[in-house]
Amino acid sequence: MNTPTRVVALVLEVAALCAFGYTAAPARDGDPALVGTVWKGKLTQKGDFKGTGGVPAEFACAFKITKRDGEKFEAELYEKTPDLELTYLVRGTIKPADKGFKIEWESVDAKDVKDTEAVTNIPYVGTLKDKKMKGTWKFPSNPDGTTLEGDFEFELTTKE
């Protein structure tokens, strides 16, 4: 193939990739946290919110990966108790670790907030192995008396 033909072929390949929405790097083979995967389980919490007293001890949760770009991801974390519900928008990373993956994210925004106040900028750290995601979270030190922390455990339930 001569040089002009190679250039045309390369331009056509790039155009085809752009036309079909190829903009992000694919996740690593064996990585279970692909776009569209849904993880369900529970999140626990203990502590005090702004010095007002008790908080719900447990939330039923659904964690859905909405975007991937290599190690970076975005997701929605839906949390519900009998008295409240909300969905956190989160951003984080997934990196290979010993026989699994290390997953870290932070809540950056919230939507569909019912009968509660969203608390953002909370870091979560965990592991992802086989079809299980487990870890901890802790509200950063602050002057308003909030001392929330807990853990989470989710299991892969759906691949879209």
Kinemage of the C-alpha trace (Angstrom):
@kinemage 1
@onewidth
@group {chain A} dominant
@subgroup {mainchain}
@vectorlist {calphas} color= white
{ca met a 1} P 0.000 0.000 0.000
{ca asn a 2} L 1.482 3.378 -0.946
{ca thr a 3} L 1.668 6.328 1.476
{ca pro a 4} L -1.443 8.255 0.257
{ca thr a 5} L -3.493 5.046 0.432
{ca arg a 6} L -2.261 4.370 3.986
{ca val a 7} L -3.173 7.910 5.058
{ca val a 8} L -6.672 7.577 3.571
{ca ala a 9} L -7.114 4.183 5.274
{ca leu a 10} L -6.016 5.635 8.630
{ca val a 11} L -8.355 8.625 8.270
{ca leu a 12} L -11.256 6.298 7.421
{ca glu a 13} L -10.476 4.105 10.438
{ca val a 14} L -10.403 7.106 12.796
{ca ala a 15} L -13.640 8.436 11.279
{ca ala a 16} L -15.316 5.042 11.736
{ca leu a 17} L -14.235 4.838 15.375
{ca cys a 18} L -15.574 8.336 16.040
{ca ala a 19} L -18.837 7.609 14.222
{ca phe a 20} L -19.479 4.556 16.388
{ca gly a 21} L -18.861 6.437 19.638
{ca tyr a 22} L -15.461 4.982 20.489
{ca thr a 23} L -14.157 7.594 22.919
{ca ala a 24} L -13.074 5.717 26.021
{ca ala a 25} L -10.505 3.043 26.637
{ca pro a 26} L -12.064 -0.363 27.275
{ca ala a 27} L -11.896 -1.932 30.702
{ca arg a 28} L -9.318 -4.670 31.287
{ca asp a 29} L -10.276 -8.273 30.459
{ca gly a 30} L -11.782 -9.955 33.502
{ca asp a 31} L -12.809 -6.604 34.983
{ca pro a 32} L -16.371 -7.114 36.273
{ca ala a 33} L -17.153 -3.383 36.611
{ca leu a 34} L -18.187 -2.667 33.039
{ca val a 35} L -20.640 0.036 31.961
{ca gly a 36} L -24.164 -1.121 32.755
{ca thr a 37} L -23.237 -3.499 35.549
{ca val a 38} L -25.422 -3.225 38.644
{ca trp a 39} L -24.249 -4.217 42.105
{ca lys a 40} L -26.791 -4.601 44.928
{ca gly a 41} L -26.344 -4.910 48.645
{ca lys a 42} L -26.179 -2.845 51.792
{ca leu a 43} L -24.327 0.105 53.215
{ca thr a 44} L -24.054 0.595 56.963
{ca gln a 45} L -23.416 3.783 58.871
{ca lys a 46} L -22.851 4.938 62.402
{ca gly a 47} L -22.114 8.278 63.925
{ca asp a 48} L -23.687 11.687 64.223
{ca phe a 49} L -24.939 14.099 61.543
{ca lys a 50} L -24.231 17.754 62.376
{ca gly a 51} L -24.605 17.000 66.064
{ca thr a 52} L -28.302 16.089 65.682
{ca gly a 53} L -28.101 12.515 66.896
{ca gly a 54} L -28.796 9.148 65.336
{ca val a 55} L -28.747 8.238 61.676
{ca pro a 56} L -30.205 5.250 59.796
{ca ala a 57} L -28.027 2.222 60.533
{ca glu a 58} L -28.418 0.560 57.131
{ca phe a 59} L -29.367 1.351 53.537
{ca ala a 60} L -30.425 -1.004 50.744
{ca cys a 61} L -28.269 -0.014 47.760
{ca ala a 62} L -27.816 -0.372 44.026
{ca phe a 63} L -24.513 0.726 42.465
{ca lys a 64} L -24.607 1.142 38.668
{ca ile a 65} L -21.531 1.849 36.542
{ca thr a 66} L -22.556 4.531 34.018
{ca lys a 67} L -19.230 5.429 32.393
{ca arg a 68} L -15.721 3.922 32.056
{ca asp a 69} L -12.510 5.328 30.656
{ca gly a 70} L -9.720 2.908 31.491
{ca glu a 71} L -9.291 2.977 35.277
{ca lys a 72} L -11.676 5.936 35.726
{ca phe a 73} L -15.415 5.448 36.153
{ca glu a 74} L -18.661 7.205 37.009
{ca ala a 75} L -21.583 5.536 38.743
{ca glu a 76} L -24.900 6.088 40.490
{ca leu a 77} L -25.235 4.883 44.079
{ca tyr a 78} L -28.919 4.513 44.994
{ca glu a 79} L -29.586 4.316 48.751
{ca lys a 80} L -32.925 3.621 50.446
{ca thr a 81} L -34.407 3.043 53.897
{ca pro a 82} L -38.121 2.813 54.771
{ca asp a 83} L -38.065 6.586 55.459
{ca leu a 84} L -35.768 8.112 52.826
{ca glu a 85} L -34.042 7.601 49.499
{ca leu a 86} L -31.547 9.297 47.210
{ca thr a 87} L -29.070 8.640 44.425
{ca tyr a 88} L -25.465 9.787 44.675
{ca leu a 89} L -23.452 10.515 41.554
{ca val a 90} L -19.923 9.246 42.114
{ca arg a 91} L -16.539 9.322 40.361
{ca gly a 92} L -13.629 7.048 41.033
{ca thr a 93} L -11.009 4.580 39.908
{ca ile a 94} L -10.713 0.821 39.552
{ca lys a 95} L -7.174 -0.586 39.530
{ca pro a 96} L -5.844 -4.140 39.399
{ca ala a 97} L -4.839 -5.447 42.831
{ca asp a 98} L -3.985 -8.807 44.372
{ca lys a 99} L -6.385 -11.321 42.754
{ca gly a 100} L -8.974 -8.621 42.109
{ca phe a 101} L -9.312 -4.866 41.926
{ca lys a 102} L -9.040 -1.864 44.239
{ca ile a 103} L -12.021 0.463 43.863
{ca glu a 104} L -12.158 4.021 45.185
{ca trp a 105} L -14.767 6.702 44.615
{ca glu a 106} L -16.184 9.913 45.993
{ca ser a 107} L -19.759 11.179 46.005
{ca val a 108} L -19.784 14.367 43.915
{ca asp a 109} L -23.496 15.169 43.613
{ca ala a 110} L -26.966 13.741 44.310
{ca lys a 111} L -30.357 13.489 42.618
{ca asp a 112} L -33.856 12.273 43.456
{ca val a 113} L -33.353 13.180 47.133
{ca lys a 114} L -36.449 12.322 49.231
{ca asp a 115} L -36.859 13.099 52.945
{ca thr a 116} L -33.139 13.537 53.650
{ca glu a 117} L -30.120 15.734 52.994
{ca ala a 118} L -27.426 14.548 50.578
{ca val a 119} L -23.906 14.463 52.004
{ca thr a 120} L -21.287 14.671 49.249
{ca asn a 121} L -17.477 14.580 49.043
{ca ile a 122} L -17.281 11.332 50.990
{ca pro a 123} L -14.449 8.945 50.035
{ca tyr a 124} L -15.157 5.205 49.674
{ca val a 125} L -12.391 2.560 49.456
{ca gly a 126} L -12.846 -1.123 48.746
{ca thr a 127} L -11.990 -4.259 46.858
{ca leu a 128} L -13.721 -5.886 43.953
{ca lys a 129} L -13.172 -9.615 43.626
{ca asp a 130} L -15.188 -12.102 41.593
{ca lys a 131} L -18.758 -10.819 41.923
{ca lys a 132} L -18.370 -9.004 45.267
{ca met a 133} L -17.503 -5.415 46.151
{ca lys a 134} L -16.675 -4.618 49.804
{ca gly a 135} L -15.202 -1.660 51.572
{ca thr a 136} L -15.497 1.250 53.952
{ca trp a 137} L -16.327 4.932 53.863
{ca lys a 138} L -15.782 7.812 56.263
{ca phe a 139} L -16.949 11.414 56.299
{ca pro a 140} L -13.867 13.683 56.415
{ca ser a 141} L -13.015 15.639 59.574
{ca asn a 142} L -15.143 18.766 59.823
{ca pro a 143} L -16.141 21.546 62.240
{ca asp a 144} L -19.921 20.847 62.209
{ca gly a 145} L -19.922 17.709 64.375
{ca thr a 146} L -20.559 15.138 61.639
{ca thr a 147} L -18.839 11.830 62.443
{ca leu a 148} L -20.354 9.426 59.923
{ca glu a 149} L -18.645 6.222 58.766
{ca gly a 150} L -19.521 2.699 57.775
{ca asp a 151} L -19.008 -0.110 55.329
{ca phe a 152} L -20.587 -1.479 52.184
{ca glu a 153} L -20.989 -4.877 50.595
{ca phe a 154} L -22.471 -5.307 47.127
{ca glu a 155} L -22.855 -8.265 44.787
{ca leu a 156} L -22.949 -8.169 40.985
{ca thr a 157} L -26.546 -8.742 39.892
{ca thr a 158} L -26.909 -7.430 36.344
{ca lys a 159} L -24.924 -6.889 33.196
{ca glu a 160} L -26.723 -4.764 30.616
